Amino acid sequence: MDELVARVRDQLYRLQDLQEATAGIRVEETSADGAVTVVVDGAGALIGLELSGAVGTLTPAEFEQVLVRTAHAALYRAYAERGALVTAFNEANT
């Protein structure tokens, strides 16, 4: 019984570590032209947005493309980081 309790406690601690690690994910991505910088968290939420003076040289359509492309790149990296954490967690629990 003690062994079972210890195993469950260990899994709980690893789950808490996973939760803290995913909550701590922050990814910053800047567009190639430096016009847009976005920051997203591990859940994909936009938590930061900076626009440089270079935005003034973009048309509305170009701005939209740069913003979406930059946010997408940040999301991709954040989800990849989160996926790696989940994979490591799952492998440790097999």
C-alpha positions as CSV (number, residue, x, y, z in Angstrom):
1,M,0.0,0.0,0.0
2,D,2.8,2.4,0.8
3,E,4.3,1.8,-2.6
4,L,1.0,2.7,-4.3
5,V,0.7,5.9,-2.2
6,A,4.2,6.9,-3.1
7,R,3.7,6.3,-6.8
8,V,0.5,8.3,-6.8
9,R,2.2,11.1,-4.9
10,D,5.1,11.1,-7.4
11,Q,2.6,11.3,-10.3
12,L,0.8,14.2,-8.6
13,Y,4.1,16.1,-8.2
14,R,5.0,15.5,-11.8
15,L,1.6,16.7,-12.9
16,Q,2.0,19.9,-10.8
17,D,5.5,20.4,-12.3
18,L,3.9,20.1,-15.8
19,Q,1.2,22.6,-15.0
20,E,3.8,25.1,-13.7
21,A,6.1,24.6,-16.7
22,T,3.2,25.1,-19.2
23,A,2.0,28.1,-17.3
24,G,5.5,29.6,-17.5
25,I,5.8,29.4,-21.3
26,R,6.3,32.8,-22.9
27,V,7.3,33.0,-26.6
28,E,8.2,36.3,-28.2
29,E,8.3,36.6,-32.0
30,T,9.3,39.6,-34.1
31,S,8.4,40.1,-37.8
32,A,11.3,40.1,-40.2
33,D,10.9,43.8,-40.8
34,G,10.8,44.6,-37.1
35,A,7.3,46.1,-37.4
36,V,5.5,43.8,-35.1
37,T,6.5,41.9,-31.9
38,V,4.0,39.5,-30.2
39,V,4.3,37.5,-27.0
40,V,2.1,34.5,-26.4
41,D,1.8,32.1,-23.4
42,G,1.6,28.4,-23.4
43,A,-2.1,28.4,-24.0
44,G,-1.7,30.5,-27.1
45,A,-3.1,33.7,-25.5
46,L,-1.7,37.0,-26.8
47,I,-0.1,38.6,-23.7
48,G,2.0,41.2,-25.4
49,L,2.0,43.3,-28.6
50,E,4.5,45.9,-29.7
51,L,4.4,47.9,-32.9
52,S,7.4,49.8,-34.2
53,G,7.5,52.9,-36.4
54,A,7.9,50.5,-39.4
55,V,4.1,49.9,-39.1
56,G,3.5,53.3,-40.6
57,T,5.0,52.1,-43.9
58,L,2.6,49.2,-44.3
59,T,-0.7,49.2,-46.0
60,P,-3.6,47.9,-43.9
61,A,-3.5,44.6,-45.8
62,E,0.3,44.3,-45.3
63,F,-0.1,45.1,-41.6
64,E,-2.7,42.4,-41.2
65,Q,-0.5,39.9,-43.0
66,V,2.6,40.7,-40.9
67,L,0.6,40.7,-37.6
68,V,-1.1,37.3,-38.4
69,R,2.1,35.7,-39.7
70,T,4.1,36.9,-36.6
71,A,1.4,35.7,-34.2
72,H,1.2,32.4,-36.0
73,A,4.9,31.9,-35.7
74,A,4.8,32.6,-32.0
75,L,1.9,30.3,-31.4
76,Y,3.6,27.5,-33.3
77,R,6.7,27.8,-31.1
78,A,4.6,28.0,-27.9
79,Y,2.6,24.9,-28.8
80,A,5.7,23.1,-29.8
81,E,7.2,23.9,-26.4
82,R,4.0,22.8,-24.6
83,G,3.9,19.6,-26.7
84,A,7.4,18.7,-25.8
85,L,6.6,19.1,-22.1
86,V,3.5,16.9,-22.4
87,T,5.4,14.3,-24.3
88,A,8.1,14.2,-21.7
89,F,5.5,13.9,-19.0
90,N,3.7,11.1,-20.8
91,E,7.0,9.2,-21.4
92,A,7.9,9.5,-17.7
93,N,4.5,8.0,-16.8
94,T,4.6,4.9,-19.0
